Amino acid sequence: MTEVIVLNGGSSSGKSGIVRCLQAVLPDPWLALGTDTLVDAMPASMQASDAGIEFAPDGEVIVGPEFRTLEAAWTEGVAAMARAGARIIVDEVFLGGAGSQQRWQKALHDLRVLWVGVRCDSVVAAGREVARGDRVIGMAASQADAVHRGVVYDLEVDTTHAESMECARAIAAHVR
């Protein structure tokens, strides 16, 4: 039985919409946690800090050592919740590509995980980014391909033309 679903995709690729749809179509309750959850839980002083997380004017995301320390603890905490019986959907942005996936693989090593790549054309994602109004312009375009480099998936969906519910149903069909 799948215990964790990890969705990886760039900013504004449609992950959050897919997560909400997955929660609606999957038969059991699933918790939704993601990188935004982690960033929102951090003190404001860690944003725009060399040691924390910085959002450059061009959309680049720079993470420092204090962020990495908290991220490692958070990842282990997510894994512990899954081991305790919670089914979890992780909404993630693998800024480090394969290295980011390896950190999650280490934490989730004894759990059954469905790895899902959420792709979206960079131009479409950039348009969504502007419409959202809550992201640094340029983030979507810079992350669209970079977050997938070297990452291995069980399944990939593309939100360029597919709706969130269509993608969620495709993912749900792979949940055991």
N, C-alpha and C positions, 0 to 999 in steps of 0.2 A: 504494500500500500504506500502510495506517495505521501511523504510527510512534509516536504518543503517544495515549493515551486519558486525558482529564482528567475525573475524576468530581468534581462539586461538590455538596455538600450540607451541611446543618447537623450538628452534633454528634449522635451516636446515631441518624443517619438510616439506617444500614446500609451505608455505603460500604465499610468494611473487609471485611465478609462478602462483598460483591459482588466486591471485588478478589481475594480468595482463590478464589472460584468462577471468575472470569475466568481466573486463572492455570491452573486445572484444565481449562477447556474450550477455551481457545485453543490452536491447534496448535503454535505456536512458544513459546519461553520469553519471558516478559515480566517485567521488574523492577517491583516495587511500591514506590513512594516516596510520601510524603505529608507533610502539615503536621506530623503527630505525629513523623515521622522528623526533621524540621528542629528542632522544639522539644526532642526528646530529645537531639539532638546538641549543643545549646547548653549553655554552662556554667550550673550551678545559679544563679549570681549574676544571670543575666539573667531568671530567673523572679522575679516580685514586685519588679521594678525599673521605674522610670518610663521608662528608656531601652530596656528589653527587652520582656518580655511579662508582663502581669498578668492574673490571673483574679479578678475581683471577686466578692464573696460572693453577688451576685444572678445570677452566670453570665456577666456581660459580660466580653468579652475586650478588653483594651486593649494596643495595640502601640506601642512607642516607636521612636525613630530608629535605635538600634543594631539592633533586631530587623529593621527595614526594610532596613538595609544588608546584614545577613546573609541575609535572605530573597531579596534581589535577586541576590546572588552564588550562592545555592543554586539559584534558578530558572534562571540562566544555566548552572549546572553540570548540571542535569537536561537542559536543551536540548543541551548539548555531548555528553552520553552518548547521546542519541538520534541526533545527527548522526554519532556514531562507530559506530552500528549497533545499539545496544541498543534494544529495544522496551520502552516504559515506560508503566505505568499510574500516574497521579498521583491520589492521594486527597487532595482539597483542600477547604478551607472558605473561600469567598470572603467574608470579613468585610466587605470593601468593595464587595460586589456587582459591578457592571459595571467599576469601577475595578480590582478584583482580576483580573478576566478580562483586561482590557486589558494588565496587566503580564505575564501569561502569554502573551498573543497576541504581544506585542513579542518576548519571548524565543524563542517557537516559530514565528516568522513564516515560516520557510522549510521547515517540517516539515508533514507531513500529520497533522492532529489531529482526533480524534473528541471533541466536547464533549458531555458527558453530565450532565444534571441529575438528582440523586438526591433525590427528594421523600419526605417522610414527615409525616403528620399530627402536629402539635406535641404533642398529648396522648399519642400512641403513642410518639413519640421521648422525651418526658419520662419515661414509664414505663420505657423501656429504660435511660435515664440512671440512674435510681434502682437498677435491677437490676445495672447494671455496677459501680457503686460507686467508679469511678475518675474521675468528672467532677464539677465544681461543679454543684450542683442549680440549674436555671434556664437553663443554657447551651443545652440542646436547644430549649426553648421560644423563647428569644430569637433563635436562629439559624434556626429552621425555615423562615421565609419571607424573612427579611432577606438571606440569602446568595444568593438567586435574583433579587433586584431588578436589573433592567436587563441580566441575563445572557442571552445567546443560545446556544441549544443545538442540536445536531444531533438529539438524542434525549433523552427524559426517561423515567425509570422512577419508580415510586412503591412504596416498601417498606412502606406502611401495612398492606397485606394480602398483598403478593407476597413470596415467599421470595427469598433472595439468589441461588439458582441460577436461578430463573425470570428474574430481572432480568439476570443475567450472560448467559444465553442470548440474551435480547433484544438486549443490547449486542453480543455476539459476532456476531450476524447482520448488524450494520452495519460490522464490521471488514473492510476490504478488503485 
